[in-house]
Amino acid sequence: MTPILDLDDWTLSLYADSTLLYSEPAVALETDGKLSFGRAAAAEARIHTRRINQGFLTRLSADPLPQPFKAARNHADLFYHQLKALASAHPLITREPVLMIVRGTTTPEQLGLALGIAKECGIRVGAFVDRSIAALASRGGMGERRCLEFATDHAEVSNARMGVDVVRAQVNSFPGLGIHNILDGWANVIADAFIQHSRFDPLHAAATEQQLYDALRSWFELGAIPPSLSIEHQQEVRRVDLHGEALEQKLLERLEPLLSTFESGATVCLGPNATSIPGFVQLLKRRGLKTFEINRTNLLSYVEQHVSALSNPDEVKFFTTLPAATPPALPDFSPRPPVPLRQESTKRPAPTASTATSKIVTQPGRATHGLHATVAFPIGGQDLPWSATGDDPHTGVTLEVGGRLFTLIEVKS
């Protein structure tokens, strides 16, 4: 059994034996010199702002905290205390090597810190795994693909080459376009609605602001926006109807610098946090994007089934290339050896079962082979891998692979 720890600051998760054992936000609260973490801390984030630290996994470092704690000097200390508490509650992670899933923007210095902190907690790390590449690999495919995912304070877009293996090519970060930015935008929309309806501003008092943000966080867990929202203030319940159009418009405004980087018709993989944003998938589809969504269980299950064998605590690696869960294949097509082609004659009799040979189909369609000189090489073979042909190979396209030119054709038997 290989425990898997997803170092996501929005939802730090522990998974083992196909079971989610722990799933709590990486939020720290200090009270009288003592630290608490997770939902209990998040439930007071708007009430005790000076005693709260959120997103310390993303900012993992030995730099001093902007608001010092008695029990922790830096973000690394906060990670140590939450990980130590997790190890105490789930001793499995001290008995077996742990796979740690991290963001593509994680630096070598942060990986080194995480490794050292884990060791201090009695945890052996077997490997680090790129979160977005794991999301892409859990689905598979071929050609170029992008994965969009959110942290609390930024968004990430990872580019990868898909094939038998999924290979990371580039990671772009969008600071300030994280989940907290989305929540703040929605909080302002809802506060305006309350003010217009009853002249009540839920952002005016810490207790009602906390209720509002608790409700917003619950939407991510539900994956939907309810028709109304109620907030209790001075023993009176205030209620307002929610309008999805206004919330979607605010979401669009906040994320436009990110969304404008995707061309219409592009296919985008959405990581677990992106998938859980209510209305986000529908927004992308209305913008002409094609999406496939990877939820948290999909991600963790893939890592358990396909990456556990790569774990080696004696030589810890950061895997940015991972095997596709489903190797790419064309429907009803099996790769064959190269086929020598002969020019068709107009006087040639129709082939029979005993004399049938390969026929080149020249009209536009889905390609099955690449023609180099007079030999057709099957797509998916060693000479012409899936990753070189793109997601939807069509006849008539010429590619250079390994220094040779291939013209894509369809060969029917």
C-alpha positions in Angstrom: 0.0 0.0 0.0 1.4 3.4 -1.0 0.0 6.4 0.8 -0.5 9.5 -1.5 -0.4 13.0 -0.2 -1.7 15.8 -2.4 0.0 19.0 -1.3 -2.8 21.3 -2.4 -3.3 24.4 -0.3 -7.0 24.5 -1.1 -7.5 20.9 0.0 -4.6 18.9 1.5 -5.6 15.3 0.9 -4.3 11.9 2.0 -5.3 8.8 0.0 -4.5 5.1 0.4 -5.9 1.8 -0.7 -8.6 3.6 -2.8 -9.8 5.5 0.2 -9.7 9.2 1.0 -8.4 9.3 4.6 -8.0 13.1 5.0 -9.1 16.1 3.1 -8.7 19.5 4.8 -7.6 23.0 3.7 -4.0 24.0 4.4 -5.1 26.8 6.7 -3.4 27.5 10.1 -4.9 29.4 13.1 -2.9 30.3 16.2 -4.8 30.6 19.5 -2.9 31.3 22.7 0.3 30.0 21.1 -1.3 26.8 19.9 -1.9 25.9 16.2 -5.0 24.3 14.7 -5.4 23.4 11.0 -8.0 22.6 8.4 -11.7 23.4 8.4 -11.6 24.5 12.1 -9.0 27.1 11.2 -10.8 28.1 7.9 -14.0 28.6 9.9 -12.3 31.6 11.7 -10.3 33.0 8.8 -12.5 36.1 8.5 -12.9 36.6 12.2 -9.3 36.4 13.3 -7.4 37.6 10.2 -4.2 38.4 12.1 -4.0 34.9 13.5 -4.6 33.1 10.2 -2.2 31.9 7.5 -3.6 30.5 4.2 -1.7 29.2 1.3 1.5 28.3 3.1 2.0 25.2 0.9 2.3 27.4 -2.2 4.6 29.8 -0.4 6.6 27.1 1.3 9.9 28.6 2.4 12.1 29.6 5.3 11.2 33.3 4.9 9.6 34.9 8.0 5.8 34.9 8.2 4.3 38.3 7.3 2.4 38.1 10.6 4.6 36.2 13.1 3.2 33.3 15.1 4.5 32.2 18.5 4.5 28.6 17.4 5.9 29.1 13.9 8.5 31.4 12.3 7.9 30.7 8.6 5.7 28.8 6.1 7.9 25.7 6.4 7.1 25.6 10.2 3.4 25.6 9.5 3.7 22.7 7.0 5.7 20.8 9.6 3.1 21.2 12.3 0.2 20.2 10.0 2.1 17.2 8.6 3.1 16.2 12.1 -0.5 16.3 13.2 -1.5 14.3 10.1 1.1 11.6 10.8 -0.1 11.3 14.4 -3.7 10.8 13.2 -2.7 8.5 10.3 0.5 6.6 11.3 0.3 4.7 8.0 2.4 7.5 6.4 5.2 6.9 8.8 5.3 3.2 7.9 5.2 3.2 4.1 7.0 5.5 1.6 4.7 8.4 0.6 4.1 9.8 -2.9 3.7 13.5 -2.7 1.7 15.3 -5.5 2.9 18.9 -6.0 2.3 21.7 -8.4 4.2 22.2 -11.6 5.5 25.6 -10.3 7.1 24.0 -7.2 10.7 24.9 -7.1 13.7 22.6 -6.4 14.2 24.5 -3.2 10.6 23.9 -2.1 11.0 20.2 -2.9 14.1 20.1 -0.8 12.2 21.7 2.1 9.3 19.3 1.8 11.7 16.4 1.8 13.4 17.7 4.9 10.2 18.5 6.7 8.8 15.0 5.9 12.0 13.4 7.3 11.6 15.4 10.5 8.1 14.0 10.8 9.3 10.5 10.4 8.0 10.2 6.8 9.9 8.8 3.9 9.1 10.3 0.6 9.1 7.9 -2.3 8.7 10.4 -5.1 7.2 13.8 -6.1 4.6 13.9 -8.8 3.6 16.8 -11.0 -0.1 17.4 -10.3 -1.3 18.7 -13.7 0.7 16.0 -15.6 -0.9 13.3 -13.4 -4.3 14.8 -14.3 -3.6 14.7 -18.0 -2.1 11.2 -17.8 -5.2 9.9 -15.9 -7.2 10.6 -19.1 -4.6 10.0 -21.8 -4.8 11.0 -25.5 -2.3 12.2 -28.1 -1.0 15.4 -29.4 -0.5 18.7 -27.4 -2.7 19.2 -24.4 -3.1 21.8 -21.7 -4.2 21.5 -18.1 -5.7 24.4 -16.1 -5.6 24.3 -12.4 -6.0 26.7 -9.5 -4.2 27.3 -6.2 -5.5 29.7 -3.6 -3.4 32.6 -4.9 -2.7 31.8 -8.6 -3.7 29.7 -11.6 -1.4 27.4 -13.5 -1.5 26.2 -17.1 0.7 23.2 -17.9 1.5 22.2 -21.5 2.3 18.6 -22.2 3.0 16.2 -25.1 0.5 13.3 -25.0 1.3 9.8 -26.1 2.2 6.5 -24.5 3.9 8.8 -22.0 2.7 12.3 -21.0 5.7 14.7 -21.1 5.6 18.1 -19.5 6.7 20.9 -21.9 6.0 24.1 -20.1 4.2 25.6 -17.0 2.8 29.1 -16.9 1.7 30.8 -13.7 -1.0 33.5 -13.4 -0.4 35.3 -10.0 -3.5 36.8 -8.3 -5.9 34.6 -10.3 -6.4 32.0 -7.7 -9.4 30.7 -5.8 -9.3 33.5 -3.3 -9.7 36.0 -6.1 -12.8 34.2 -7.3 -14.3 34.1 -3.8 -13.6 37.8 -3.2 -15.4 38.6 -6.5 -18.4 36.5 -5.6 -18.5 37.9 -2.1 -18.7 41.5 -3.5 -21.6 40.5 -5.9 -23.6 38.9 -3.1 -22.9 41.8 -0.7 -24.2 44.2 -3.3 -27.4 42.1 -3.7 -28.0 42.1 0.1 -27.5 45.9 0.2 -29.9 46.5 -2.6 -32.5 44.1 -1.1 -32.3 45.1 2.6 -29.5 47.6 3.0 -27.6 44.9 4.9 -23.9 44.5 4.1 -22.5 41.0 5.2 -19.0 42.3 4.7 -19.4 45.0 7.3 -19.0 42.6 10.3 -16.5 39.8 10.7 -19.1 37.3 11.9 -21.4 37.7 8.9 -18.4 37.9 6.5 -17.3 34.5 7.9 -20.8 33.1 7.2 -20.6 34.3 3.6 -17.2 32.8 2.9 -18.2 29.6 4.6 -21.1 29.4 2.2 -18.8 30.1 -0.8 -16.4 27.4 0.2 -19.3 24.9 0.5 -20.3 25.7 -3.1 -16.9 24.1 -4.2 -17.8 21.0 -2.4 -21.3 20.8 -3.8 -20.1 21.9 -7.3 -23.2 24.1 -7.6 -24.7 27.4 -6.6 -27.9 27.3 -4.6 -30.9 29.4 -5.5 -30.6 31.6 -2.3 -28.3 32.4 0.6 -29.2 33.1 4.2 -27.0 34.9 6.8 -27.9 35.4 10.5 -27.2 38.8 12.0 -28.4 40.1 15.3 -30.8 37.1 15.8 -32.4 37.9 12.4 -31.9 35.8 9.3 -31.3 37.8 6.2 -31.9 36.0 2.8 -31.2 37.0 -0.8 -31.8 35.2 -4.1 -28.7 34.3 -6.1 -28.5 35.1 -9.8 -26.1 32.8 -11.7 -25.7 35.3 -14.5 -24.2 38.0 -12.2 -21.9 35.5 -10.5 -20.8 34.1 -13.9 -20.1 37.6 -15.2 -17.9 38.3 -12.1 -16.1 35.0 -12.7 -15.5 36.0 -16.3 -14.2 39.4 -15.3 -11.8 38.1 -12.7 -10.4 35.3 -15.0 -10.4 37.1 -18.4 -6.5 37.5 -18.4 -6.3 33.8 -18.0 -9.1 32.7 -20.3 -8.0 35.0 -23.1 -4.9 32.7 -23.6 -7.1 29.8 -24.8 -8.2 29.9 -28.4 -11.8 28.9 -29.4 -12.1 25.2 -30.1 -9.1 24.3 -27.9 -9.4 21.2 -25.6 -8.5 21.9 -22.0 -8.0 19.5 -19.1 -9.4 20.9 -15.8 -7.7 19.8 -12.6 -9.7 19.0 -9.4 -9.9 22.6 -8.1 -10.9 24.0 -11.5 -13.5 21.2 -11.9 -15.1 22.1 -8.6 -15.7 25.8 -9.4 -19.4 26.1 -9.8 -20.4 27.1 -13.4 -16.8 27.2 -14.6 -17.1 24.3 -17.0 -20.3 25.8 -18.6 -18.5 29.1 -18.9 -15.6 27.6 -20.8 -18.0 25.7 -23.1 -19.8 28.9 -23.9 -16.5 30.4 -24.9 -16.0 27.6 -27.4 -13.6 25.4 -25.4 -13.8 21.7 -25.1 -13.1 20.4 -21.6 -12.5 17.2 -19.8 -12.7 17.2 -16.0 -10.5 15.4 -13.5 -11.8 15.3 -10.0 -9.8 14.6 -6.9 -10.6 10.9 -6.7 -9.7 10.5 -10.4 -6.3 12.1 -9.8 -5.4 10.2 -6.6 -6.6 6.9 -8.0 -4.5 7.3 -11.1 -1.4 8.0 -9.0 -2.1 5.0 -6.8 -2.5 2.6 -9.8 0.1 3.9 -12.3 2.8 5.8 -10.3 3.2 3.8 -7.1 5.7 1.5 -8.7 8.0 4.4 -9.4 8.3 5.2 -5.7 11.9 4.9 -4.4 12.8 6.6 -1.1 16.5 5.9 -1.7 16.5 8.0 -4.9 13.6 10.5 -4.7 12.7 12.0 -8.1 10.2 14.6 -9.3 8.2 13.0 -12.1 7.1 15.4 -14.8 6.8 12.5 -17.3 4.2 9.9 -16.5 2.6 6.9 -18.2 -0.8 7.4 -19.8 -3.5 5.5 -18.0 -5.0 4.6 -21.4 -2.4 4.5 -24.2 -3.7 6.3 -27.3 -5.2 4.3 -30.1 -7.4 4.9 -33.1 -10.8 3.1 -32.9 -10.9 -0.2 -34.9 -7.3 0.2 -35.9 -4.3 -2.0 -35.0 -0.8 -0.9 -36.0 0.7 -3.2 -38.7 4.2 -3.5 -40.3 5.1 -1.0 -43.0 3.2 -1.6 -46.2 5.0 -1.2 -49.6 2.6 0.7 -51.8 2.0 0.2 -55.5 0.4 2.7 -57.8 -3.2 1.7 -58.6 -4.0 1.0 -62.2 -7.4 2.2 -63.7 -7.6 -1.1 -65.6 -6.9 -3.3 -62.6 -9.8 -5.7 -61.8 -11.6 -5.4 -58.5 -9.7 -7.2 -55.8 -11.0 -10.5 -54.4 -10.5 -12.0 -51.0 -7.4 -13.8 -52.3 -5.9 -10.9 -54.2 -6.9 -7.9 -52.0 -4.1 -5.4 -51.4 -3.8 -2.1 -49.6 -5.6 0.8 -51.3 -4.6 4.4 -50.8 -7.5 6.7 -50.1 -6.5 10.3 -51.1 -9.6 12.3 -50.3 -9.6 14.2 -47.0 -10.2 11.9 -44.0 -8.6 10.4 -40.9 -5.1 9.2 -41.6 -3.8 5.8 -40.6 -0.3 5.8 -42.1 2.5 8.2 -43.0 4.0 7.8 -46.4 7.9 8.2 -46.7 9.3 7.6 -50.1 7.3 4.5 -51.3 6.7 2.9 -47.8 3.7 3.6 -45.6 4.5 3.5 -41.9 1.5 2.9 -39.5 0.7 5.7 -37.1 1.5 4.5 -33.6 4.5 2.5 -34.7 8.1 3.2 -33.7 8.8 5.3 -36.8 5.7 7.5 -36.5 4.5 7.7 -32.8 1.1 9.1 -31.8 2.7 12.1 -30.2 4.1 13.3 -33.5 0.8 13.3 -35.4 -1.5 15.4 -33.2 -4.9 14.5 -31.7 -6.8 14.1 -34.9 -4.4 13.2 -37.8 -5.9 14.0 -41.3 -4.7 12.9 -44.7 -2.6 15.4 -46.7 -0.6 16.7 -43.8 3.2 16.5 -44.1 5.3 16.0 -40.9 9.0 15.8 -40.2 9.8 13.1 -37.7 13.3 12.0 -36.9 14.7 13.8 -39.9 12.3 12.1 -42.4 9.2 13.6 -44.1 5.9 11.7 -43.8 2.8 12.5 -45.7 -0.3 11.4 -43.8 -2.5 9.0 -45.8 -5.3 6.6 -45.2 -4.7 2.9 -46.1 -7.7 0.6 -46.3 -7.4 -3.1 -46.8 
